[in-house]
């Protein structure tokens, strides 16, 4: 009888040639952004996808010294839109990584938009996820960014599957699906008029499995929320809702302690964990091989309002 083989022993034997190809493509796209635009910025929230894009940017523009140490500076700043309802662990991780790297971080605060009156909440605990668009567009206008580099992937959601690697946004920051530019033979039309900008997605062709394989191979640090931990949750509409000050239990709900991890990290009011005992990137690789629901479908309450909810938000200027 064959002896069981641990995933730690199996992972090094996996063929990583496709990861090398994806990495090469992403680095090419990042260098195209730097060559084509005057004031780009890299969206960095501290989430796993933005951590991967950040590592790719280091490889594209810095000199690797040893391990995770790189010498040099990125040719653009990092940008994060803080809703005020982000997980504290993720904000702490974001600030620590930026300090370690010595990079410049620009933060657009949704609280500032609320004070200006450009964002109005119907009640204090309303989800602020959709309102990020306003704070994002205000940051673009204030700093005159002409291209934002993001970590969106086509396998995440149907609307994101429609998007080009270089996504044109009009003078209102809006995305028009029917007016996207062709991208034949990796030739990109990056011309813009005053007031317009682009969003660029270097890991568009990656899957969630690719991301975790790369995280494991490169030993990229992540917030601890991505790994198994004990947390109080309530079960609501087939989701596990974390119990926090902005997501308290509703009448009739009974909090319970579960071993969970987050597949994606966003605003606390709409991001849910999944039950999991995976405590390392390698274990998450093994778990991801068996999942049948996309990470947003399994964890995001805001994407369950309608089949077109993400596309509507993207048309308005969302990430």
Buried (B, 14 or more C-beta within 10 A) or exposed (E): EEEEEEBEEEBEEEEBEEBEEBBEBBBEBBBBBBEBBEEBBBBBBBBBBBBBBBBBBBBBBBEEEEEEEBEEEBBBBBBBBBBBBBBEBBBEBBBEBBEEBEBEBBBBBBEBBBEEEBBEEEEEEBBBBBBBBBBBBBBBEEBEBBBBBBBBBBBBBBBBEBBBBBBBBBEEBBBEEEEBBEEEEEEBEBEBEEBBBBBBBBBBBBBBBBBBBBBBBBEBBBBBBBBBBEBBBBEBEEBBBBBBEBBEBEEEBEBEEBBBBBBBBBBBBBBBBBEBEBBEBBBBBBBBEEBEEBBBBBBBBBBBEEEEBBBEBBBBBBB
